[in-house]
Amino acid sequence: MEETKATPFSSTPSRWSLDDLLSGPDDPALQEFVAQINELSAGLEAARPELTPEISAARFLELLQAFESIRSLSSRLSAFGYLWFSEDTQNPAALNLLSRLKQILTEAGNRTLFFSLWFKDLPEDAAQRLIDASGDLKYFLESVRRFQPYTLSEAEEKIVNTKDVNGIDALVKVYEMVTNRFSFTLEVDGEQKTLTRDQLTSSYHHPSPDVRAATYQELYRVFADNATLLAQIYTHRVRDWHSEAVELRGYSSPISVRNVANDLPDSVVDTLLEVCQHNTGLFQRYFRLKSRWLGMDKLRRYDIYAPLAQSQKTYPIDKAMDLVMSSFYEFSPRLAELARRVIDQDHLDSETRPGKRGGAFCYSALPSLAPWVMVNYSGQARDVATLAHELGHAVHGLLAADHSVLTFHPPLPLAETASIFAEMLLTERLLKEETDPDVRRDLLSHAVDDAFATVQRQAYFALFERDAHRMIVAGEPIDAIAAHYLSNLSEQFGDSVELYDEFKWEWISIPHFYNAPFYTYAYSFGQLIVLALYQQYRQEGEPFKERYFKILSYGGSAAPAAILEEAGLDMASPAFWQGGFDALDGLIKELERMEAG
């Protein structure tokens, strides 16, 4: 890739700059933005008497623009607060600012809450007249109306918002703070090391079976030592979710809250999860194949991500960036150029350090700004794939930059489309370069490992959540929840993998269960969609690319069903979801042919 060679990447992991949001917590602009929010909110409040079914479309759009400006300013402030806190979750000043901003923005949100409540309650013909005049904000307004059946009175909504800031949201923040402080001890090559969670879990892929076992045992030893506290936080998360969503708002079930937010019928999500359950045998077949290659009678749960090669190849950050950017460039120079903006604008935080938020994410704050990407880069092959994944998210945000702050974020079911597609581009590039059969086998095995982690594992997380919410509301004890989690794993792996008792505490280590209940099925949804799209790409080549970019450029300005229909995909059909598993079956059959020689 010539552009990459002309402007080489740094060989040192980076720390991002947040200057495009604010120069720091003492930046005078912070108070100026708060003042602007208050001024705009006051203007909207003053116009409240004008809010009648007869309001002119022109005046409504003026008020909607003010609402949009408030959201834009709020997004800037909340992004700075969250990203600064993520740099070091043990920084008391960052935690204090994050809490203060949440309080300020919640109060501002309460002041303007009446605007969306009024629009939800409009008669259908009056609402449709305004929706038809709203241009790019059409789907946003339709989405506001979608929540009408689950909306409380203005006074009740304000109480819920205020309660959440100092209630369940604060409790979930405690979970993050507690778990991000955990340190782990692991002996590798005769050296005892104290590690962060991200550093520890990179050894899931260690070539030594003993190190892999010790990794999981140490992880769940620390979580089990804190099980009472963490399980209690989860119990309160579940009960709060049920009390508000089901009892007060009237959602049909806990998972329906997420489904409505995702603009997906319950039946579509049920179909997705049922097809995933139906295909447990596919991955069980792969695990048996992998056990033979590793010379084991049966894989242990410690071994499902074990590398087939005995030595681990590592990648300096500059080499990893070159691999990712080259794979993007081969698909389209436009893809690489968009991803490069994240690096050029110092929006990538890739170094590993104590206190830093674990895992990886991409944060699209505003349409006018390149997203911020956080990874904890340690040089493993998985880290290269993670880099491609998160930069794929960033490209998605940049392609949707022509939309409003209210419509540029993709709906959750499609939020993983660009990220997983980016990983597949990286894998295909590596396969194209490689002629050694053993290395090709390893690459294909990595692809199936990733598919398991993204499709089946995430679907079973959602299935567990569905049961856990029911059990906790029914008053069942934490030990019963832990035992049920082991049953969930047993169904998932069958007799292809040996399970161990410490895995009963895995569920308290999954941040999504606390931060965003029922989020995880979106990964399954996204991976299976991308498998379908990638099949189209292989069949069509160049003509596919513009359609792909168009799908991403919608952001959140259209319903998932409408976007997928344009791609020729029917999410209501079990056959569509099965098609994704059939594509994975093809990868496993290729591996089986390699075993046969």
ZATOR-442926 format. One line per 10 residues: their letters; for each residue z negated, y negated, x negated of C-alpha. Coordinates in Angstrom, 2 decimals. Each point is the difference from the previous one (the first is absolute). Layout:
BEGIN
A> Z,Y,X; ...
END
This chain:
BEGIN
MEETKATPFS> 0.00,0.00,0.00; 1.26,-3.02,-1.93; -2.20,-2.58,1.72; -3.13,1.94,-0.93; 1.02,0.27,-3.65; 0.76,-3.71,-0.16; -3.44,-0.89,1.35; -2.30,2.82,-1.13; -3.24,0.75,1.75; -3.35,-0.47,-1.70
STPSRWSLDD> -1.50,3.13,-1.54; -3.46,-1.18,1.13; -1.29,0.56,3.54; -0.16,-3.30,1.83; -2.54,-1.95,2.02; 1.45,-2.02,2.84; -0.22,-3.71,0.65; -1.02,-1.30,3.42; 1.11,-3.56,-0.77; 2.78,0.16,2.60
LLSGPDDPAL> -2.77,0.22,2.62; -2.74,-2.10,-1.58; -0.83,-0.88,-3.59; -3.51,1.36,0.53; -2.99,-0.02,2.33; -0.70,-3.65,-0.86; 3.57,-1.18,0.65; -0.25,-3.12,2.23; 2.98,1.38,1.93; -2.31,2.61,1.51
QEFVAQINEL> -1.93,-2.61,1.96; 3.24,-1.83,0.80; 1.43,3.18,1.55; -3.20,0.46,2.03; 0.29,-3.61,1.19; 3.63,0.57,1.01; -0.99,3.11,1.95; -2.69,-1.99,1.82; 2.42,-2.85,0.73; 2.68,2.32,1.36
SAGLEAARPE> -2.60,1.91,2.03; -1.24,-3.25,1.52; 3.56,-0.94,0.95; 0.53,3.35,1.66; -3.31,-0.32,1.85; 0.98,-3.46,1.23; 3.16,1.46,1.52; -1.90,2.63,1.96; 0.44,-1.76,3.37; 3.78,0.27,-0.48
LTPEISAARF> -0.14,3.79,-0.07; 1.33,0.89,3.42; 2.75,2.39,1.12; 2.24,-3.07,0.43; -0.26,-1.24,-3.61; 3.42,-0.86,-1.46; 1.45,2.30,-2.62; 0.33,-2.93,-2.43; -3.68,-0.91,0.27; -1.08,3.63,-0.23
LELLQAFESI> 1.98,0.41,-3.24; -1.70,-3.12,-1.44; -3.39,1.52,0.70; 1.13,3.37,-1.30; 1.08,-1.68,-3.23; -3.52,-1.45,-0.37; -1.43,3.47,0.60; 2.37,1.36,-2.64; -1.09,-2.68,-2.50; -3.65,0.92,0.54
RSLSSRLSAF> 0.86,3.65,-0.67; 1.89,-0.96,-3.16; -2.90,-2.01,-1.42; -2.47,2.71,1.00; 2.14,2.66,-1.68; 0.02,-1.98,-3.23; -3.78,-0.33,-0.05; -0.74,3.56,1.03; 2.47,1.29,-2.61; -1.71,-1.95,-2.77
GYLWFSEDTQ> -3.44,1.19,1.10; 1.00,3.65,0.18; 2.06,0.06,-3.20; -2.65,-1.81,-2.04; -2.63,2.45,1.30; 2.32,2.94,-0.83; 0.19,-1.12,-3.63; -3.73,0.70,-0.34; -1.86,1.36,2.99; -3.30,-0.54,-1.85
NPAALNLLSR> 0.55,-3.76,-0.38; -2.62,-1.63,2.27; 1.93,-3.29,0.13; 3.12,1.81,1.23; -2.00,1.90,2.61; -1.66,-3.20,1.17; 3.34,-1.82,0.29; 1.56,2.92,1.86; -2.86,0.03,2.50; 0.09,-3.78,0.38
LKQILTEAGN> 3.75,-0.05,0.59; -0.28,2.78,2.57; -2.60,-2.06,1.84; 2.14,-3.15,-0.13; 3.16,1.76,1.10; -1.78,1.91,2.76; -1.34,-3.27,1.39; 3.50,-1.51,-0.18; 1.43,3.07,1.70; -2.55,-0.32,2.78
RTLFFSLWFK> 0.95,-3.63,0.56; 3.64,0.90,0.63; -0.62,3.34,1.67; 0.68,-1.55,3.39; 3.66,-0.48,-0.90; 0.86,3.70,-0.32; -2.30,0.90,2.91; 1.84,-2.48,2.21; 3.35,1.45,-1.02; -1.16,3.55,0.67
DLPEDAAQRL> -1.05,-0.94,3.52; 3.19,-1.82,1.01; 2.00,1.39,2.91; 2.83,2.18,-1.24; 2.83,-2.37,0.92; -1.69,-3.01,-1.66; -0.73,1.98,-3.15; 3.55,1.36,-0.20; 1.44,-3.52,0.30; -1.98,-1.09,-3.05
IDASGDLKYF> 0.72,3.21,-1.93; 3.73,-0.46,0.56; -0.22,-3.49,-1.58; -2.08,1.06,-3.02; 2.70,1.21,-2.41; -1.44,1.91,-2.97; -3.45,0.06,1.61; 1.22,2.05,2.97; -1.51,3.30,-1.15; -3.25,-1.70,-1.02
LESVRRFQPY> -0.41,-1.33,3.53; 0.96,3.33,1.53; -2.67,1.60,-2.19; -2.61,-2.50,1.19; 0.81,1.03,3.56; -0.28,3.68,-0.94; -3.75,-0.41,-0.50; -0.58,-1.60,3.37; -1.55,3.10,1.62; -2.55,0.26,-2.83
TLSEAEEKIV> -1.02,-3.66,-0.23; -3.42,-1.31,0.98; -0.96,-3.44,1.25; 0.11,-2.89,-2.45; -3.79,-0.09,-0.32; -0.14,3.75,-0.62; 2.79,-0.13,-2.58; -1.85,-2.74,-1.88; -3.17,2.07,-0.02; 1.87,3.03,-1.35
NTKDVNGIDA> 1.64,-2.05,-2.74; -3.28,-1.59,-1.07; -1.85,3.30,0.18; 2.58,1.78,-2.18; -0.27,-2.46,-2.90; -3.71,0.62,-0.48; 0.00,3.46,1.52; 2.46,2.83,-0.53; 2.27,-1.92,-2.38; -2.98,-0.81,-2.23
LVKVYEMVTN> -1.15,3.61,0.14; 3.43,1.25,-1.09; -0.10,-2.55,-2.83; -3.32,1.56,-1.07; 1.80,3.37,-0.12; 2.63,-1.49,-2.33; -2.61,-1.59,-2.23; -2.08,3.16,-0.25; 2.89,2.34,-0.71; 1.73,-2.37,-2.44
RFSFTLEVDG> -3.18,-0.01,-2.07; 0.01,3.75,-0.41; 0.46,1.26,-3.54; 0.90,3.56,-0.93; -0.58,2.12,-3.08; 2.61,2.44,-1.21; 0.41,1.96,-3.22; 3.60,0.11,-1.25; 0.98,1.51,-3.35; -3.64,0.14,-1.08
EQKTLTRDQL> -0.63,-3.67,0.77; -2.38,-1.09,2.77; 1.45,-3.00,1.85; -1.36,-2.37,2.62; 2.83,-0.81,2.40; 0.96,-1.99,3.07; 1.25,1.96,2.99; 3.64,-0.75,-0.85; -0.52,1.10,-3.58; -1.73,3.18,1.17
TSSYHHPSPD> 2.54,0.98,2.61; 2.90,-0.26,-2.44; -1.36,3.35,-1.21; 1.02,1.64,3.27; 3.23,0.56,-1.95; -1.61,1.16,-3.26; 1.57,3.15,-1.50; -3.44,1.61,-0.50; -1.33,1.90,3.05; -3.55,-0.62,-1.21
VRAATYQELY> 0.54,-3.76,-0.20; 1.57,-0.05,3.48; -2.96,1.89,1.45; -2.49,-2.23,-1.79; 1.83,-3.09,1.28; -0.35,0.95,3.66; -3.54,1.29,-0.47; -1.08,-3.27,-1.60; 1.74,-2.10,2.64; -1.70,1.74,2.89
RVFADNATLL> -3.31,0.31,-1.85; -0.24,-3.78,-0.06; 1.17,-0.38,3.60; -2.33,2.81,1.17; -2.93,-1.75,-1.70; 0.79,-2.98,2.25; 1.07,2.03,3.04; -2.81,-1.12,2.30; 0.77,-3.68,-0.53; 3.80,0.31,0.13
AQIYTHRVRD> -0.02,2.31,3.00; -2.32,-2.40,1.83; 2.44,-2.86,-0.62; 2.81,2.18,1.34; -2.04,0.91,3.06; -0.48,-3.68,0.80; 3.71,-0.68,-0.60; 0.91,2.72,2.51; -2.53,-1.05,2.61; 1.00,-3.65,-0.28
WHSEAVELRG> 3.68,0.99,0.36; -0.77,2.05,3.10; -2.33,-2.53,1.61; 2.44,-2.86,-0.33; 3.37,1.71,0.37; -0.65,2.74,2.53; -3.02,-1.19,1.98; 0.64,-3.77,0.05; 3.76,-0.32,-0.37; 1.05,3.14,1.82
YSSPISVRNV> 2.24,1.75,-2.54; 0.61,3.59,1.01; -1.26,1.40,-3.32; -1.06,-1.20,-3.46; 3.41,0.77,-1.53; 1.75,-1.90,2.81; -1.35,-3.23,-1.50; 2.13,0.59,-3.07; 2.95,1.27,2.02; 0.13,-3.14,2.15
ANDLPDSVVD> -0.28,-2.18,-3.10; 2.88,1.98,-1.52; 2.03,-0.31,3.23; 0.25,3.78,0.22; -0.57,2.09,3.13; -2.84,2.49,-0.31; 2.57,2.74,0.66; 2.01,-0.92,-3.13; -3.08,0.21,-2.23; -1.08,3.25,1.67
TLLEVCQHNT> 3.46,1.43,-0.68; -0.10,-1.07,-3.64; -3.40,1.61,-0.57; 0.97,3.17,1.89; 3.13,0.44,-2.12; -2.12,-0.50,-3.14; -2.43,2.69,1.19; 2.93,2.29,0.77; 1.21,-0.30,-3.60; -3.17,0.94,-1.87
GLFQRYFRLK> 1.74,3.19,-1.13; 2.59,-2.01,-1.92; -2.49,-1.44,-2.49; -2.03,3.21,-0.04; 3.18,1.73,-1.19; 0.36,-2.62,-2.73; -3.62,0.42,-1.12; 0.52,3.76,-0.38; 3.12,-0.69,-2.07; -1.93,-2.47,-2.14
SRWLGMDKLR> -2.83,2.46,-0.56; 2.49,2.52,-1.45; 1.41,-2.61,-2.38; -3.52,-0.89,-1.12; -0.83,3.68,-0.49; -2.71,0.01,2.67; -0.59,2.48,2.81; -0.78,-2.92,2.31; -0.18,-3.74,-0.47; -3.43,-1.54,0.18
RYDIYAPLAQ> -0.32,-3.28,1.88; -0.50,-1.49,-3.46; 3.54,1.06,-0.98; 2.31,-1.22,2.73; 1.21,-2.94,-2.13; -0.04,1.94,-3.28; 2.97,-0.71,-2.28; 2.25,2.92,-0.79; 0.50,-1.25,-3.56; -2.85,0.58,-2.46
SQKTYPIDKA> 0.20,-3.46,-1.57; -0.30,-3.24,1.87; 2.61,-2.62,-0.71; -1.30,-3.55,0.07; 1.95,-3.21,0.52; -0.84,-3.40,-1.48; 0.15,-2.71,2.64; 3.23,-1.48,-1.40; 1.74,3.40,0.13; -1.28,0.55,3.55
MDLVMSSFYE> 1.29,-3.39,1.12; 3.38,0.69,-1.57; 0.25,3.37,1.78; -0.89,-1.52,3.35; 2.28,-3.00,-0.34; 2.89,2.11,-1.25; -0.28,2.32,3.00; -0.04,-3.03,2.32; 2.97,-1.57,-1.80; 2.09,3.18,0.31
FSPRLAELAR> -0.45,-0.11,3.75; 0.66,-3.73,0.17; -0.47,-2.93,-2.42; -1.42,-1.88,2.97; -2.86,2.50,0.28; -0.91,-0.43,-3.67; 0.27,-3.78,0.11; -2.40,-0.19,2.93; -2.55,2.29,-1.67; 0.27,-1.98,-3.22
RVIDQDHLDS> -1.31,-3.10,1.79; -3.45,1.60,0.22; -0.16,0.32,-3.79; 1.65,-3.32,-0.80; -2.45,-1.87,2.23; -3.07,1.75,-1.49; -0.83,1.74,3.27; -0.62,3.45,-1.57; -3.49,1.19,-0.98; 0.42,3.30,-1.82
ETRPGKRGGA> -2.91,0.25,-2.43; -2.96,2.31,0.57; -3.45,-1.62,-0.26; -3.52,0.52,1.38; -0.63,-1.55,3.40; 3.66,-0.29,0.90; 0.92,1.36,3.42; 1.10,3.60,-0.27; 3.40,1.37,0.97; 3.08,-2.11,0.50
FCYSALPSLA> 1.38,-2.39,2.59; 2.59,-2.69,0.67; -1.12,-3.17,1.76; 2.67,-2.13,1.67; -1.82,-3.24,0.71; 2.75,-2.34,1.19; 3.79,0.26,0.43; 0.48,-2.77,-2.57; -1.94,1.78,-2.77; 0.74,3.16,-1.96
PWVMVNYSGQ> -2.54,2.68,0.93; -2.90,0.89,-2.29; -0.11,3.58,-1.31; -3.12,1.74,-1.29; 0.08,3.33,-1.83; -2.44,1.60,-2.42; 2.48,1.05,-2.68; -1.14,2.72,-2.42; 3.39,1.26,-1.19; 0.29,3.22,2.00
ARDVATLAHE> 3.21,1.05,1.73; -1.73,-0.59,3.33; -0.65,-3.60,-1.03; 3.73,-0.55,-0.51; 0.66,1.28,3.53; -2.80,-2.20,1.35; 1.58,-3.01,-1.69; 3.34,0.79,1.67; -1.78,0.50,3.33; -1.83,-3.34,-0.01
LGHAVHGLLA> 3.02,-1.93,-1.28; 1.95,1.57,2.87; -2.54,-1.54,2.37; 0.54,-3.35,-1.73; 3.76,0.24,0.47; -0.56,0.66,3.71; -2.02,-3.20,0.27; 2.56,-2.03,-1.93; 2.90,1.26,2.10; -1.85,-1.15,3.13
ADHSVLTFHP> -0.74,-3.43,-1.46; 2.34,-1.78,2.44; -2.41,0.73,2.84; -3.11,-1.80,1.13; -3.45,0.86,-1.33; -0.48,1.47,3.48; 2.92,2.43,-0.30; 0.71,0.81,-3.64; -2.55,2.80,-0.48; 1.64,3.33,0.92
PLPLAETASI> -1.65,2.03,2.74; -2.30,2.64,-1.46; 2.24,2.99,0.89; 2.78,-1.53,-2.12; -2.22,-1.57,-2.65; 0.45,2.98,-2.35; 3.80,0.14,0.29; 0.93,-2.08,-3.05; -2.86,1.30,-2.14; 0.76,3.70,0.46
FAEMLLTERL> 3.75,-0.63,-0.30; -0.72,-1.70,-3.33; -1.88,3.07,-1.23; 2.93,2.21,0.97; 2.40,-2.23,-1.93; -2.23,0.38,-3.05; -0.12,3.79,0.35; 3.77,0.25,0.44; 0.59,-2.09,-3.12; -2.29,2.22,-2.05
LKEETDPDVR> 1.70,3.14,1.36; 3.43,-1.43,-0.80; -0.93,-0.55,-3.65; -1.68,3.35,-0.50; 1.87,3.18,-0.94; -2.94,2.18,-1.10; -0.65,2.49,2.86; -3.76,0.00,-0.61; -0.22,-3.78,0.16; 2.17,-0.07,3.13
RDLLSHAVDD> -2.32,2.55,1.56; -2.95,-2.25,-0.85; 1.67,-3.02,1.54; 0.82,1.87,3.21; -3.54,1.37,0.09; -1.37,-3.54,-0.34; 2.21,-1.05,2.94; -1.39,2.79,2.20; -3.56,-0.78,-1.14; 0.56,-3.60,1.05
AFATVQRQAY> 1.51,1.04,3.32; -3.03,2.14,0.72; -2.34,-2.87,-0.87; 1.97,-2.47,2.12; 0.96,2.12,3.02; -2.29,2.94,0.57; -3.20,-1.26,-1.55; 0.23,-3.33,1.86; 0.83,1.68,3.32; -3.03,2.25,-0.37
FALFERDAHR> -2.11,-3.05,-0.78; 1.05,-1.42,3.37; -0.72,3.32,1.71; -3.47,0.02,-1.58; -0.65,-3.58,1.10; 0.92,0.87,3.55; -2.59,2.79,-0.02; -2.63,-1.93,-1.99; 0.04,-2.92,2.43; -0.48,2.39,2.90
MIVAGEPIDA> -2.81,1.89,-1.75; -1.93,-3.09,-1.11; 0.15,-1.60,3.45; -1.27,3.32,1.39; -2.98,-0.26,-2.35; 0.81,2.82,-2.39; -1.79,-0.17,-3.38; 1.63,-0.88,-3.30; -0.24,3.59,-1.26; 2.17,1.07,2.95
IAAHYLSNLS> 2.58,-2.66,-0.90; 0.04,1.23,-3.60; 0.39,3.62,1.14; 2.86,-1.03,2.28; 1.72,-1.72,-2.91; -0.02,3.32,-1.88; 1.53,1.65,3.09; 2.71,-2.67,-0.03; 0.77,0.89,-3.64; -0.02,3.70,0.83
EQFGDSVELY> 2.66,-0.46,2.69; 2.03,-2.15,-2.36; 0.00,2.46,-2.92; -0.38,3.36,1.72; -0.47,2.80,-2.52; 2.21,-1.71,-2.60; -2.81,-2.05,-1.59; -3.62,0.80,-0.86; -2.38,-2.58,1.47; -3.43,-1.01,-1.30
DEFKWEWISI> -3.08,-1.32,1.72; -0.05,-3.40,-1.75; 3.20,-0.96,1.83; -1.99,-0.35,3.20; -0.83,-3.52,-1.28; 3.59,-1.06,-0.66; 0.15,-1.93,3.28; -2.68,-2.51,-1.05; 2.15,-0.85,-3.03; 3.07,-1.09,2.03
PHFYNAPFYT> -0.05,-3.84,0.29; 2.56,-0.08,2.84; -2.45,1.80,2.30; -2.29,-3.01,-0.35; 2.46,-2.88,-0.45; 2.68,0.97,2.52; -0.66,3.02,2.26; 3.08,2.11,0.76; 2.09,-1.92,-2.53; 0.98,3.10,-1.94
YAYSFGQLIV> 2.58,1.52,2.35; 2.23,-2.95,-0.91; 0.50,1.63,-3.41; 1.24,3.20,1.64; 2.16,-2.05,2.34; 1.45,-1.99,-2.89; 0.70,2.94,-2.31; 1.83,1.99,2.68; 2.06,-3.05,0.97; 0.93,-0.59,-3.64
LALYQQYRQE> 1.10,3.62,-0.39; 2.40,-0.60,2.89; 1.21,-3.30,-1.46; 0.44,1.53,-3.44; 2.16,2.74,1.48; 2.17,-2.75,1.50; 0.19,-1.72,-3.40; 1.17,3.18,-1.72; 2.63,0.60,2.66; 1.30,-3.57,0.30
GEPFKERYFK> -0.60,-1.62,-3.38; 0.92,-3.68,-0.18; 0.39,-0.69,3.77; -3.61,1.07,0.52; -1.46,-2.72,-2.21; 0.66,-2.99,2.20; -1.43,1.82,3.01; -3.09,0.87,-2.04; -0.52,-3.61,-1.05; 0.46,-1.10,3.61
ILSYGGSAAP> -2.67,2.46,1.17; -2.45,-1.43,-2.54; 0.97,-3.60,0.76; -1.28,0.33,3.56; -3.56,-0.02,-1.30; -2.10,-0.15,3.15; 2.50,-1.87,2.14; 1.03,3.02,2.09; -1.59,3.12,1.47; -0.08,3.14,-2.18
AAILEEAGLD> 2.02,1.90,2.60; 2.74,-2.66,-0.04; 0.18,-0.11,-3.79; 0.18,3.79,-0.26; 2.57,0.22,2.77; 2.24,-2.27,-2.06; -0.37,2.52,-2.84; 0.99,2.81,2.38; -3.50,1.52,0.13; -1.85,1.14,3.14
MASPAFWQGG> -3.74,0.00,-0.64; -0.75,1.64,3.37; 1.85,3.16,-0.96; -1.88,2.92,-1.59; 3.31,0.96,-1.62; 0.05,-3.29,-1.91; -3.41,0.63,-1.56; 0.92,3.63,-0.67; 3.07,-1.27,-1.85; -2.27,-1.60,-2.57
FDALDGLIKE> -1.78,3.30,-0.55; 3.37,1.75,-0.25; 0.90,-2.36,-2.85; -3.26,0.94,-1.74; 0.79,3.66,0.64; 3.21,-0.58,-1.95; -1.98,-1.23,-3.03; -2.30,3.01,0.15; 2.96,2.39,0.28; 1.49,-1.61,-3.11
LERMEAG> -3.25,0.68,-1.82; 0.02,3.59,1.27; 3.53,0.43,-1.36; -1.25,-1.21,-3.39; -2.74,2.63,0.10; 2.56,2.68,0.82; 1.99,-1.09,-3.04
END
